[in-house]
């Protein structure tokens, strides 16, 4: 989860850096939109990891 959080932070920094440098252009291009895909998948990965950890903890309580 820590690795995913660091990756999301780095993607966010890269996105805002690109927006800052290319803010004068009218068109951001496909690359800017494609940077959102890893961010969304990392967010989903963290969600499912937390869900799985909750399931494992509940199974440990049953024992």
C-alpha positions in Angstrom: 0.0 0.0 0.0 2.9 2.3 0.7 4.4 1.7 -2.8 1.0 2.5 -4.4 0.7 5.7 -2.3 4.2 6.8 -3.3 3.4 6.0 -7.0 0.2 8.0 -6.9 2.1 10.9 -5.4 4.8 10.8 -8.1 2.1 10.6 -10.8 0.4 13.6 -9.3 3.6 15.6 -9.3 4.4 14.6 -12.9 0.9 15.5 -14.0 1.0 19.0 -12.4 4.5 19.6 -13.7 3.4 18.9 -17.2 0.4 21.0 -16.8 2.5 23.8 -15.5 5.0 23.7 -18.4 2.4 23.2 -21.1 -0.4 25.5 -19.8 0.0 27.9 -22.7 -0.9 25.3 -25.2 -4.5 24.7 -26.2 -4.3 21.0 -26.5 -2.8 18.8 -23.7 -2.7 15.7 -25.9 -3.4 12.1 -25.3 -0.5 11.6 -22.9 -2.0 13.9 -20.3 -5.3 11.9 -20.4 -3.4 8.6 -20.2 -1.6 9.7 -17.0 -5.0 9.3 -15.3 -5.2 5.6 -16.0 -2.4 4.5 -13.6 -3.6 6.9 -11.0 -7.1 5.3 -11.1 -5.7 1.8 -11.1 -3.5 2.5 -8.1 -6.4 3.9 -6.2 -8.5 0.8 -7.1 -5.5 -1.4 -6.0 -5.4 0.3 -2.6 -9.1 -0.1 -2.2 -9.0 -3.9 -2.9 -5.9 -4.4 -0.8 -7.7 -2.8 2.2 -10.8 -4.9 1.5 -8.7 -8.1 1.4 -6.8 -7.1 4.6 -10.2 -6.6 6.3 -11.3 -10.0 5.2 -8.1 -11.7 6.5 -8.5 -9.9 9.9 -12.1 -11.1 10.2 -11.0 -14.7 9.3 -8.3 -14.5 12.0 -11.0 -13.5 14.6 -13.0 -16.6 13.8 -10.1 -18.9 14.8 
